[in-house]
Amino acid sequence: MKTPKKGERGRPRKRAESVKSESILLRLEAREKQGFSAAAEVAGAPMAVWIRERLRLVAARELEAAGQRVPFLEPPATNGGSARHGREG
């Protein structure tokens, strides 16, 4: 069995464009959090993922309805890459 080289242990690093570095502090009532947690569980997703997906859906709809660009649906600005984020909907 091949032993990993020093510094190669653990999960591989994510690509730079997929690393999430921003956060939002969101204050909720306890019952709102319970409801979000229950809905995330039903969907089979962690609550943070469930919230992010729902926010992206609503934000995209509202921005498109207002004729504005949707920044998170545009390709990342890295070395002219052609990767495009999928659209929810």
C-alpha positions in Angstrom: 0.0 0.0 0.0 1.3 3.4 -1.0 1.9 5.8 1.9 1.0 9.4 1.3 3.8 11.9 1.0 4.1 14.5 3.7 1.5 17.2 3.1 -0.8 15.0 1.0 -3.0 13.9 3.9 -6.7 14.7 4.2 -9.3 15.9 1.7 -7.9 17.4 -1.6 -8.1 21.1 -1.8 -11.1 22.7 -3.6 -10.6 24.7 -6.8 -10.2 28.4 -6.1 -13.5 29.3 -7.9 -15.5 26.8 -5.7 -14.2 28.0 -2.3 -16.9 29.9 -0.4 -15.2 32.6 1.6 -18.1 35.0 2.4 -20.6 34.6 5.2 -23.8 36.2 6.4 -24.9 36.4 10.0 -28.6 35.8 10.0 -30.7 36.2 13.1 -33.8 34.0 13.3 -36.5 33.1 15.7 -36.1 29.6 17.2 -39.1 28.3 15.3 -37.9 29.7 12.0 -34.6 27.8 12.5 -36.5 24.7 13.5 -38.6 25.0 10.3 -35.6 25.5 8.1 -33.8 22.6 9.7 -36.7 20.3 9.3 -37.2 21.3 5.6 -33.4 20.8 5.0 -33.7 17.3 6.5 -36.7 16.5 4.3 -34.6 17.6 1.3 -31.6 15.5 2.5 -29.3 18.5 2.6 -27.4 20.3 5.3 -29.2 23.4 6.5 -26.6 25.8 5.1 -26.8 24.2 1.6 -30.6 24.2 1.8 -30.7 28.0 2.7 -28.1 28.9 0.0 -30.0 27.0 -2.7 -33.3 28.7 -1.8 -31.7 32.2 -1.5 -30.1 31.7 -4.9 -33.4 30.7 -6.5 -35.3 33.7 -5.1 -32.5 36.2 -5.8 -32.2 35.0 -9.4 -35.9 35.3 -10.0 -36.1 38.8 -8.5 -33.0 40.1 -10.3 -34.1 38.7 -13.7 -37.6 40.2 -13.2 -36.0 43.6 -12.6 -33.8 43.2 -15.7 -30.6 43.0 -13.7 -27.7 40.7 -14.1 -27.4 37.7 -11.7 -23.7 37.7 -10.6 -23.6 34.2 -9.3 -24.9 32.8 -12.6 -22.0 34.3 -14.6 -18.8 32.4 -15.2 -16.1 33.0 -12.6 -13.5 35.5 -13.5 -10.4 33.2 -13.5 -8.0 32.9 -16.4 -10.7 33.2 -19.0 -12.2 29.8 -17.9 -15.3 28.6 -19.7 -16.9 26.9 -16.7 -20.5 28.1 -16.1 -22.4 27.7 -12.9 -25.7 25.8 -13.4 -29.0 27.6 -13.0 -31.5 26.6 -10.4 -35.1 26.5 -11.4 
